[in-house]
């Protein structure tokens, strides 16, 4: 009899095979890498399916793992917070700036014209 864990592992392994077969061949320095779009390989497909099968559609163990790795990589950082979009990142950055610099209510903050718009 097949167990749920065995079925889960089969799905993850199958996703890895699909990712390996579907991924375009890429030679560094030779092939074009698009700045947008998707380029998934074996490991990305496996981890994406694993995250879904964990039941976490937003923050889960992979998010926590990345936050920990980024915090170690960014020397001097005590905290890293993943967000769902560029708009949320901008909102968080501006809120932190206002709080840390004690900016007055209604004060002006000049930002880049090349940013994620939000409504």
N, C-alpha and C positions, 0 to 999 in steps of 0.2 A: 504494500500500500504506500502511496506517495503522501508525504507529510507536507504541511504548509511551508515549512522551512525549505524543503527540497524543491517545491514548486517556485518559491521565491528565488532560490539560487539558480534554477533553470531559466527563469525570466531574465535575471541579471546577466547570466552567461550568454543567452540568446541576443540580448541587446548589445553586448560587447561584440559578438560576431557580426551583427548587422552594422554596427558602427565601423568595424574594421573593413567590411566589404563595401560600404557606401562611401567611406572617406576618400576624397580625391588624393591621389599621390601628390606629395609636396616635397620639393627639394629646396632647402634653404639657399637663398641667393639666386635661384633659378626661376621659381614659380611665383606667380602673383598671389598675394594674400589680401583679400578685400578688407577694407577698414570697417565695413558693416556687413551684416549677413551672418551666416552660421558656417562654421567649419568644425564638425564634430568627428572624433575618432572613436576608437574602441573604448578607452577609459572614460571619456566624457559620457558616452551612451550608458555604460555600466553604472556610473555614479548617479546619473539622472534617474534611471529606473530604480536604483536602490533608494534614492531619496523619496521618490513617489511611494514606493512600497513600504517605507518607514511610516507613511501617513502624514508627513510634514509637508504641507504645500507652501509654507512660508519659511520662517526660521526653524531650523532643526540642527542636528548634530554637525552637519557640514558647514553651516553658518558659524557656529561656535568655533569649529576647528579653524576656519579661515580667519576669524577675528583674532584668535590666539596667535596664529602664524604671523598675521600682519602686525600685531602689537610687538612681537619679538623682532620683526624685520625693521620696523620704524623705531629706531633707537631713541629712547627717551619718552616714548609714548606709554601712558598708563592704561589707556582705554581705546578701543576701536569699536565703532558701531556700524553695522551693515544696515542699509536702508533699501527700500524697494524701488527708488527712482532718483534721477537727477534732481527733480523738484524737491523731493524730501531731503536730499543731501544739502541743497541750497538753504532750505528752511532751517535745518538743523545747524548749519554753519553760521547763519545770520543770528539765530537765537543764542548760540554759544558766544558769538562775538559781542552781542548786546549785553549778555550777562557778565562775561569776563571783563569787558572794558567799561561796564557801567554806563552805557550810552543812554542818553535821555530819551524818554518816550517821544515819538514823532521825529527823532533825529534822522539825519540822512546818512545812508551808507551807499557808497558808489561801488558798483559791481561791474563785471565784464559784460559787454554787450553780447558776447558769445556764451550764453548760458541756457540752461533748460527753463523754458517759460512754465509758469504754473497759473492756475486759475483760482 
